[in-house]
């Protein structure tokens, strides 16, 4: 199973250019994909702020195709340990913790800094698209 972070999901749903096309092509692979409630939180900010019902519906349709991974106290403790040892931001630590807790093979992201901080566990699948 591959964990999709918020950056990947935003490109897949909102970007109508190269990165969006690339995300959708990757999403079409025969992998199982997962997200967490944190991804939903981060992705819904823009449509809620802009009162964009169509974008909100687009995200809901996208997320309906994915496995939702639970975040419990173990996730938060794991994230605190990752943050303490790597200095990454709290949201990235939570993405990394929940993906690892659920044995995801990798995290797909569009964030080079996050990919670097995880020593390759998170993969910037858009690095060649920039």
SVG drawing of the C-alpha trace seen along z (x, -y; Angstrom):
<svg xmlns="http://www.w3.org/2000/svg" viewBox="-21 -32 39 36">
<polyline fill="none" stroke="black" stroke-width="0.4" points="0.0,0.0 1.2,-3.5 0.4,-6.5 -0.5,-9.7 0.4,-12.9 -1.6,-16.1 0.8,-17.5 0.2,-14.5 -3.6,-14.7 -3.7,-18.4 -1.8,-17.9 -4.1,-15.0 -7.3,-16.9 -6.5,-20.5 -3.6,-20.7 -4.8,-20.5 -1.3,-20.6 1.7,-18.3 1.9,-17.6 -1.8,-16.8 -1.6,-14.5 1.4,-12.8 -0.3,-12.3 -3.4,-10.8 -1.2,-8.5 0.6,-7.3 -2.7,-6.9 -3.8,-4.6 -1.2,-2.0 -2.4,1.3 -1.4,0.3 -3.5,-0.2 -3.5,-3.8 -4.2,-5.3 -4.5,-8.6 -5.2,-9.7 -7.7,-12.2 -4.8,-14.7 -4.7,-14.6 -8.4,-15.4 -8.0,-18.3 -5.2,-19.8 -7.0,-19.3 -10.4,-20.6 -9.0,-24.0 -9.1,-25.6 -12.6,-24.5 -14.0,-25.3 -12.3,-28.8 -13.5,-29.5 -16.9,-28.0 -16.0,-25.9 -18.6,-23.1 -17.3,-21.6 -13.8,-21.3 -15.1,-19.8 -17.0,-17.2 -13.9,-16.5 -11.9,-15.8 -14.7,-13.6 -14.8,-11.5 -11.0,-11.2 -10.9,-10.1 -13.7,-7.6 -11.2,-5.6 -8.6,-5.4 -8.2,-3.5 -8.5,-5.7 -5.8,-4.9 -6.7,-5.5 -4.6,-7.8 -4.5,-6.9 -2.4,-7.8 0.4,-5.5 0.5,-7.6 0.9,-10.8 3.7,-9.4 5.4,-8.0 5.2,-11.4 6.6,-13.1 9.6,-10.7 10.1,-11.4 9.9,-15.1 12.3,-15.0 14.9,-13.0 14.6,-14.8 13.3,-18.3 10.6,-17.9 7.3,-19.8 4.4,-18.3 2.2,-17.5 5.0,-15.7 5.8,-13.8 2.2,-12.7 2.1,-11.6 5.3,-9.6 4.1,-8.1 0.7,-7.0 2.2,-5.5 4.8,-3.6 2.3,-2.4 0.2,-0.9 3.1,0.7 2.8,-1.4 5.6,-0.6 6.2,-4.3 4.8,-7.8 4.3,-9.6 4.7,-13.3 5.4,-16.5 7.7,-17.8 11.4,-17.4 12.2,-18.6 10.0,-15.9 11.4,-13.2 14.9,-14.1 14.0,-14.1 12.7,-10.6 15.8,-9.2 13.8,-7.9 10.7,-6.5 8.8,-9.5 9.4,-9.8 8.9,-13.1 7.2,-11.6 7.2,-15.0 10.9,-15.7 11.4,-15.2 8.3,-17.2 9.5,-20.5"/>
</svg>
